[in-house]
Amino acid sequence: MASVNAIEICRAIQANPSLRTLNVSGINISDDGAAAISDILKCNCSLQELDLGLNNITSKGAQAISKAMEVNRALRKLSLSGNKIFDDGATAINDCLKCNCSIQELDLGCNKITSIGAMKISEAIKVNTILQKLAK
């Protein structure tokens, strides 16, 4: 069940089609909340910046967000910093970055991504010509 915070955030995103920037860092939405936000992102065409840092999101939540990034063409800046994302989450992000044509800035700092996950991300950087800034 998605957290109450995430449900309210999803309602706000749906109610405000002109919303461009959303910072919801540190409100503990966890994986269920990330999945709920992911569902909204799949059909949202206005949100350009999203900060999901410090939310106890694991690789499972990163995989959900990655699925949304595969189809969302509006999001330009995404922060998943300070979460609990491991190498399998980095692999999902790698897969979506290979086909995403909108993300220009991605912050994955202070997660649990090792050199193996970093190598996966580097594969996407080789083919993604849109990404301008990557923080790890």
Salt bridges, closest charged atoms under 4 A:
GLU8 OE2 - ARG11 NH1 2.68
ASP39 OD1 - LYS42 NZ 3.84
GLU105 OE1 - LYS77 NZ 3.79
GLU123 OE1 - LYS98 NZ 3.64
